[in-house]
Amino acid sequence: MKTLNHFLGIFLILFCINFSLTQEGTDSQLAQFYFNNGEFEKALPYCQKVYSKENSKFNFKRLYDCLLNTSNNKDAEKILKKQLAANKDDFEYPIMLADFYQKTEKPKESLKIYKDLIDEFAPSSYSILPLYQALRTANKNDLAMEALQKGRKTLKNDFPLNIQFAEMYILNKETDKMIEEYLNLLESNSSSIDMVQNSLARYIDFSLEENKETDLLKEKLLTKVQKKPNDFVYSEMLIWLLIQKKQFNSAIIQAQALDKRENGEGIRVLEIGNMCLQNKNYEAARLAYKYVVSLGEDKQFYYSAEFAMLNSRYIEITEQRNYAQNEVQETLNEFNQVITRLGISRNSIEIVKQYAYILAFYGNKTPKAVETLKKALALAGLTSIQSAELKMLLADIYVIQDEIWESSLLYMQIDKDFKFEPIGFEAKFKNARIFYYDGDFKFAQSQLDILKESTTKLIANDAMKLSILITDNYGLDSNFTAMSKFALADLLLEQHQYDKAFELYDTIVKAFPYHGLADEILLRKSQAMQQQGKWNEAIVFLTDLLKIHGDDILADDAVFQLATIYEVNLVEKEKAIEMYKKILFEYKGSLYTAEARKRLRILRGDEVGIDEL
């Protein structure tokens, strides 16, 4: 019997606890439900119950709003004073009380609270910032400024409040004073330079060619640099500003002057050179690199700058294709001088590959390129990937020399050694093209079918395009003449024999005017112009393709290539945006959709994640 009573007692206790918790939950839910619906009369009793059990800020504010909305001003004032007394360190409550007095037509009481707050707490380094923030949150910006002025007057340079004053000047659109505050902050705390730069970048649009704020900032920085030449932080800020405006030559001059004053061994100038390279300003990049090289071979960044200078030459020729033949020769001379001095070694493999590539594809010196690569391949201690990369380039050059079966052997070696690696897939694809050039379309097709499943997206796409080309056009005429001529013309294009390739393409158009290769021929002619850096001629062929074959399979390729030319080579941003939009809206199933969306966002200045970049 005692045991039964014991269990009953426990049950009753648990039941009561559960009922109490359930009741509390119900009261809170009902309070929130009626409050959200604006039914303040119904919400009030529940809000009072919940607040009586827990006087948290949330519960208080909900009850306070209910009282105000039901015209219970006396009760509202009473609980607000109670809450204030219990939380004397929280500035939100006295500000709420002052606001209450203002709304209930008691301006004297309201002003007194604000005056007491500012007089008592603004002169203290411990309380000025919480008070300022509370006033800002309550949209009392004039009072927030008054608090800052009181604080600065009392605290002076011990607690300068530059950031807070700058924030207020931004709100008041007083750019001159905002800039002055940030520059004064740097004088007292140079380590805050990153924060200052980030803040200025948020409020000043450096992309505008004409901008009063930018001119004002530059003027103030130049004044600071002249008055305080030993405060390097202002020179750093000036360099940063010039970079934001993409005035790279001026930035380099400033960086060189600063580098000499602080004995920086060129690191700052080297970094600006890299930025110039990223922005495709090759002349400015080389100006920066030459300065670092001029400091001497014994300096830490000498070889980095020398290699970067050669790399800038390589990129300008091979990607921008912006060169005259004499500039190609100058570039080859520069590469040759460095390689002669350093020798062909594992450390110089990258510049050796670049040198050989320019020799073969732009300098018309394939025998010299082959000789250079064979010397590199003979080096002891090469890694397997270094050896494969050298073989790949050598095979590509053999194609130019019309030694296609020599190149095929090298491609097969790489494919065998790296069967499941990207470089192996690339070699298999290039070898499939060898058989395609030779007219063995069936074997080429069998290799391409394997590559369509490649994990390397670029190779898989290229394989798919060539496979579709063969499938769609192989056998459309009884003796395969058109396809065989087209493949041979593609080989001539690969060998940079553009005139011969164009003649062969034209014979196909004349002999087979309605053949499905017509759009492919226009695309190939555009690519030939792109290889030679003749961007406007390339655009003409792509535009013709869209006019005549706008509904065919290559239309989205043409649009994407137009977008790329406008973006990268001609730097016509608006036209590039127009083309990328065309892909998104008119070719929704295109393989280029994801890339077009990403590039469009970058061009428009949208926020782009690191994974996308």
Sequence and secondary structure as in RCSB ss.txt:
>XXXX:A:sequence
MKTLNHFLGIFLILFCINFSLTQEGTDSQLAQFYFNNGEFEKALPYCQKVYSKENSKFNFKRLYDCLLNTSNNKD
AEKILKKQLAANKDDFEYPIMLADFYQKTEKPKESLKIYKDLIDEFAPSSYSILPLYQALRTANKNDLAMEALQK
GRKTLKNDFPLNIQFAEMYILNKETDKMIEEYLNLLESNSSSIDMVQNSLARYIDFSLEENKETDLLKEKLLTKV
QKKPNDFVYSEMLIWLLIQKKQFNSAIIQAQALDKRENGEGIRVLEIGNMCLQNKNYEAARLAYKYVVSLGEDKQ
FYYSAEFAMLNSRYIEITEQRNYAQNEVQETLNEFNQVITRLGISRNSIEIVKQYAYILAFYGNKTPKAVETLKK
ALALAGLTSIQSAELKMLLADIYVIQDEIWESSLLYMQIDKDFKFEPIGFEAKFKNARIFYYDGDFKFAQSQLDI
LKESTTKLIANDAMKLSILITDNYGLDSNFTAMSKFALADLLLEQHQYDKAFELYDTIVKAFPYHGLADEILLRK
SQAMQQQGKWNEAIVFLTDLLKIHGDDILADDAVFQLATIYEVNLVEKEKAIEMYKKILFEYKGSLYTAEARKRL
RILRGDEVGIDEL
>XXXX:A:secstr
 HHHHHHHHHHHHHHHHHHHHHHHHHHHHHHHHHHHTT HHHHHHHHHHHHHH   HHHHHHHHHHHHHTT HHH
HHHHHHHHHHH TT THHHHHHHHHHHHTT HHHHHHHHHHHHHHHTT TTTHHHHHHHHHHTT HHHHHHHHHH
HHHHHGGGS  HHHHHHHHHHTT HHHHHHHHHHHHHH GGGHHHHHHHHHHHS TT SS HHHHHHHHHHHHHH
HH TT HHHHHHHHHHHHHTT HHHHHHHHHHHHHHHT TTHHHHHHHHHHHHTT HHHHHHHHHHHHHT TTST
THHHHHHHHHHHHHHIIIII    HHHHHHHHHHHHHHHHHH S GGGHHHHHHHHHHHHHTSS HHHHHHHHHH
HHT TT  HHHHHHHHHHHHHHHHHTT HHHHHHHHHHHHHHTTTSHHHHHHHHHHHHHHHHTT HHHHHHHHHH
HTT S HHHHHHHHHHHHHHHHHTTSSTT HHHHHHHHHHHHHHTT HHHHHHHHHHHHHH TT TTHHHHHHHH
HHHHHHTT HHHHHHHHHHHHHHHTTSTTHHHHHHHHHHIIIIIS  HHHHHHHHHHHHHH TT TTHHHHHHHH
HHHHT    TTT 
